[in-house]
Amino acid sequence: MAYLDQGLGDCPLRDRSLSQMVADCLRRFDGERYHLGDFVVMPNHAHLLTCLLGSTDLASQCRSWKKNSAIGINKAKPAHIRSFFTIVA
């Protein structure tokens, strides 16, 4: 994790529009599937505090955040950035 926090390597989320897409995705089901606490979008990943609600499964919710972020980013960005986000989708 220390490597990621240093902002080394590919850092597509330095682009404000892309980091905003990730933030919007995290907020999307706040209050329905989970209670979203604090979060920060780093240049190459995100940290968040959340409390899952009902039968929401952590692994499924993480996949949902990654998939929906990747879909939005893939629509907005050129192919060389898309390849990075296809991996996490």
C-alpha positions in Angstrom: 0.0 0.0 0.0 2.9 2.4 0.7 3.8 2.2 -3.0 0.3 3.3 -4.0 0.2 6.1 -1.5 3.4 7.5 -3.0 1.6 8.2 -6.2 4.1 6.4 -8.3 3.3 4.6 -11.6 0.3 5.3 -13.8 -1.8 8.0 -12.0 -4.9 8.6 -14.2 -7.0 9.9 -11.3 -4.8 13.1 -11.2 -7.2 14.2 -13.9 -9.9 16.1 -11.9 -12.7 14.9 -14.2 -11.7 11.3 -13.7 -11.4 11.6 -9.9 -14.8 13.3 -9.8 -16.3 10.3 -11.6 -14.9 8.0 -8.9 -16.2 10.3 -6.1 -19.6 10.4 -7.8 -19.6 6.6 -8.1 -18.8 6.2 -4.4 -21.7 8.5 -3.4 -24.2 6.9 -5.7 -25.8 4.4 -3.3 -24.9 6.2 0.0 -27.8 5.6 2.3 -29.2 2.7 0.3 -26.5 0.0 0.2 -24.1 1.6 2.6 -23.4 4.7 4.7 -20.4 6.4 3.2 -18.0 8.0 5.7 -14.9 9.9 4.7 -13.1 9.1 1.5 -10.2 10.4 -0.6 -9.5 9.7 -4.3 -5.7 9.4 -4.7 -3.9 9.7 -8.1 -4.0 5.9 -8.6 -6.6 4.5 -6.1 -9.1 5.5 -3.4 -9.5 5.1 0.3 -12.9 5.1 2.0 -14.7 4.3 5.2 -18.1 2.8 4.9 -20.7 0.8 6.8 -22.6 -1.7 4.7 -26.4 -1.9 5.1 -28.6 -5.0 5.0 -27.4 -7.9 2.9 -24.8 -5.8 0.9 -21.7 -7.9 0.4 -18.4 -6.1 0.6 -16.8 -7.9 -2.4 -19.9 -7.3 -4.6 -20.0 -3.6 -3.6 -16.3 -3.1 -4.4 -16.8 -4.7 -7.8 -19.7 -2.4 -8.4 -17.7 0.7 -7.5 -14.8 -0.4 -9.8 -17.1 -1.4 -12.7 -19.1 1.7 -12.7 -16.1 4.0 -12.3 -14.4 2.1 -15.2 -17.5 2.5 -17.4 -17.6 6.2 -16.9 -13.9 6.7 -17.4 -13.9 4.5 -20.5 -16.6 6.7 -22.1 -14.7 9.9 -21.3 -11.1 9.1 -22.1 -9.0 7.9 -25.0 -8.0 4.3 -25.6 -4.6 4.5 -23.9 -6.3 5.3 -20.6 -9.1 2.9 -21.2 -6.8 -0.1 -21.2 -5.9 0.7 -17.6 -9.6 0.8 -16.4 -10.6 -2.3 -18.4 -8.4 -4.3 -16.1 -10.4 -3.4 -13.0 -13.8 -3.7 -14.5 
